[in-house]
Amino acid sequence: MEYAITSHDLTRAFGKFTAVDRLTLNIRPGEVCGFLGPNGAGKSTAIRMLCGILEPSSGQATVLGYDLLREVEKIKNHIGYMSQKFSLYEDLSVIDNLSFYAGIYSLPRHQRSERIAEMLNLADIADRKNSLVGTLSVGWKQRLALCCAIISRPALVFLDEPTSGVSPTSRRQFFNIIQNLSNQGTTVIVTTHFMDEAERCDRIAFMSDGKLMALDTPDNLKKKYHPRPDGRTGITAPYGPTGKH
């Protein structure tokens, strides 16, 4: 499979408001792609379309080779999704949450114990496996939520602003886990507001006002940005302020 995700003119409108406007991109397997941009840029809406939560208003896309419009249930069976709200059961223990999600993702029973142990080690939370989730810090909950999202070994993981509200140290630890996943061949799509996180991605999709303004490596984007006479920054060719390229 050449691309884990392809989209062409993918659009989502809410009434007269266009949240994502003709998104066209290709993302390779094993890539960490960061969706960067201000609030209201369309990052979360784009992710929710690509993982099958929101139906596109128009356009086309494939996810892991499946057609986004005709095979959305197949897509959902092969991806992991983590929102910034951390969908955890706070009155259950860490290991009980992992066991629950292993069941939700239909992980075979004979694999569950081994996979749960892998997740505990991956997130370095084995010594807290019997702790109630409600007693954990936001940073620990964040790592546990990621483990719940990837316990079934999905080929593609969507992370929608997963580091919002956590400390810089927790954010760095979280991205270490993300890079380990990528090294194992998992494709990771993550939305972020933080430049230090974006720089750790293989490529950055920079969005503004629902449009894709640029898609490139962090180093190449730095070279393309330049001061304008008014003191602001812009993107050099081939990307212009309208986002057309």
C-alpha positions in Angstrom: 0.0 0.0 0.0 1.6 3.2 -1.2 -0.5 5.5 1.0 -2.3 5.0 4.3 -4.5 8.0 3.6 -5.4 9.8 0.4 -8.0 12.5 0.0 -9.1 14.7 -2.9 -11.2 17.9 -2.4 -12.5 16.5 0.9 -15.0 19.1 2.2 -17.3 19.4 5.2 -19.8 22.2 5.6 -22.1 23.0 8.4 -24.9 25.1 6.8 -23.2 28.1 5.2 -19.9 27.6 7.1 -17.2 25.4 5.5 -15.1 23.8 8.2 -12.8 21.9 5.8 -12.4 23.2 2.3 -11.2 20.8 -0.4 -8.6 19.0 1.6 -6.2 17.1 -0.7 -3.3 15.1 0.7 -1.4 11.8 0.8 0.0 10.3 3.9 2.5 7.4 3.8 2.3 4.2 6.0 4.4 4.6 9.2 4.4 8.4 9.0 3.7 10.7 11.9 1.8 13.6 10.3 0.9 16.6 12.5 -2.1 18.7 11.7 -1.1 22.2 12.9 -3.2 25.4 13.0 -5.1 27.8 15.2 -8.5 27.1 16.8 -11.2 26.8 14.1 -8.6 25.9 11.4 -10.5 22.6 10.6 -8.0 20.2 12.1 -10.4 18.2 14.3 -13.1 18.2 11.6 -10.6 16.8 9.1 -9.7 14.0 11.5 -13.3 13.2 12.3 -14.0 12.8 8.6 -11.0 10.6 8.0 -11.9 8.2 10.8 -15.5 8.0 9.8 -17.2 10.0 12.6 -18.3 12.8 10.3 -19.6 12.3 6.8 -18.0 14.5 4.2 -20.1 17.0 2.3 -18.2 16.3 -0.8 -14.9 15.0 -2.1 -13.2 11.6 -1.9 -10.8 9.7 0.3 -9.3 6.3 1.1 -8.1 5.2 4.5 -5.9 2.1 4.6 -7.2 1.3 1.1 -10.9 1.5 2.0 -13.2 4.0 0.4 -14.3 6.6 3.0 -17.8 6.9 1.6 -18.6 3.2 0.9 -16.5 1.3 3.4 -16.5 3.3 6.6 -17.2 0.4 8.9 -14.2 -1.5 7.6 -12.1 1.6 8.3 -13.3 1.8 11.9 -12.2 -1.8 12.4 -8.6 -1.0 11.5 -8.0 2.3 13.2 -7.6 3.7 16.7 -9.0 7.1 17.8 -8.2 9.2 20.8 -9.9 12.5 21.6 -8.7 15.2 24.0 -11.5 14.2 26.3 -9.8 10.9 27.2 -12.7 8.4 27.2 -11.8 6.5 30.3 -13.8 5.0 33.1 -12.5 6.8 36.2 -14.2 4.4 38.7 -12.3 1.4 37.2 -8.7 0.6 37.6 -6.0 1.0 34.9 -6.0 -2.7 34.1 -9.8 -2.9 34.1 -9.9 0.0 31.5 -7.4 -1.9 29.3 -9.4 -5.1 29.7 -12.6 -3.3 28.7 -11.1 -1.8 25.6 -9.5 -5.1 24.6 -13.1 -6.5 24.6 -14.5 -3.5 22.7 -11.9 -4.1 20.0 -12.7 -7.8 20.0 -9.1 -8.8 20.9 -9.0 -12.6 21.1 -9.1 -13.7 24.8 -5.9 -15.7 24.5 -4.0 -12.5 23.4 -5.5 -10.1 26.0 -3.1 -10.6 28.9 0.0 -10.4 26.8 -1.3 -7.3 25.0 -2.3 -5.6 28.2 1.1 -6.2 29.6 2.7 -4.7 26.5 0.5 -1.6 26.9 1.4 -1.2 30.6 5.1 -1.4 29.7 4.8 0.9 26.7 3.2 3.7 28.8 5.4 2.9 31.8 2.3 2.5 34.0 2.7 -1.1 35.1 3.2 -0.1 38.8 -0.1 1.8 38.7 -2.2 -1.0 37.1 -4.4 -1.4 40.1 -4.9 2.3 40.7 -8.4 3.8 40.0 -8.2 6.0 37.0 -9.9 8.8 38.8 -6.8 9.1 41.1 -4.3 9.6 38.2 -2.9 12.8 37.0 -3.9 14.1 33.6 -0.5 13.0 32.2 -1.0 9.4 33.3 -4.6 9.4 32.0 -3.3 10.7 28.7 -0.9 7.7 28.3 -3.5 5.2 29.4 -6.0 6.6 26.9 -3.5 6.2 24.1 -2.9 2.5 25.2 -6.7 1.9 25.1 -6.8 3.3 21.6 -3.9 1.1 20.3 -4.5 -2.1 22.2 -5.8 -3.9 19.1 -2.6 -2.9 17.2 -4.4 -0.7 14.6 -2.5 0.2 11.5 -3.5 3.8 11.8 -4.1 6.0 14.9 -5.9 9.4 15.0 -5.0 11.6 18.0 -7.2 14.7 18.3 -5.3 17.3 20.4 -4.3 14.6 22.8 -1.8 16.7 24.8 -4.1 19.6 25.6 -3.9 20.6 29.2 -0.8 18.5 30.2 2.6 19.5 31.3 5.5 19.9 28.8 7.2 16.9 30.4 4.1 14.7 29.8 3.8 16.0 26.3 7.4 14.9 25.6 6.8 11.5 27.1 3.7 11.1 25.1 5.5 11.9 21.8 8.2 9.4 22.7 5.4 6.7 22.6 4.1 8.1 19.3 7.5 7.8 17.7 7.9 4.2 19.0 4.6 3.4 17.3 5.8 4.9 14.1 9.0 2.9 14.3 6.9 -0.2 14.4 5.0 0.8 11.3 1.9 2.4 12.7 0.7 5.6 10.9 -0.1 8.4 13.3 -2.2 11.5 12.6 -2.1 14.0 15.4 -3.6 17.5 15.8 -1.6 19.9 17.9 -1.2 23.6 18.7 2.4 23.2 19.9 5.4 23.9 17.6 7.7 21.7 19.6 5.4 18.7 19.0 5.0 19.6 15.3 8.8 19.6 14.9 8.8 15.9 16.0 6.5 14.9 13.2 7.7 13.6 9.9 5.5 16.0 8.1 3.2 18.9 9.0 -0.2 19.7 7.5 -0.6 23.4 8.2 -4.3 24.4 8.1 -6.0 27.8 8.3 -9.7 28.7 7.8 -10.4 25.2 6.7 -7.8 25.1 4.0 -4.6 23.1 3.7 -1.9 25.8 3.5 1.1 23.5 3.3 2.2 19.9 3.7 5.9 19.3 4.2 8.6 18.4 6.6 9.3 20.7 9.5 12.7 21.7 8.1 11.3 22.5 4.6 8.4 24.5 6.1 10.9 26.6 8.1 12.8 27.4 4.9 9.6 28.4 3.1 8.4 30.8 5.8 9.9 34.2 5.5 9.3 37.7 7.1 6.9 39.9 5.1 7.3 43.7 5.0 4.5 44.1 7.6 6.6 42.0 10.0 4.3 39.0 9.8 5.2 35.6 8.3 4.0 34.0 5.1 4.8 30.9 3.1 6.9 31.1 0.1 6.1 29.5 -3.3 4.7 27.0 -4.1 2.2 27.9 -1.3 0.5 31.2 -1.2 -1.7 33.0 1.3 -4.8 31.5 -0.2 -3.6 28.0 0.4 -3.7 27.1 -3.3 -0.8 25.0 -4.6 
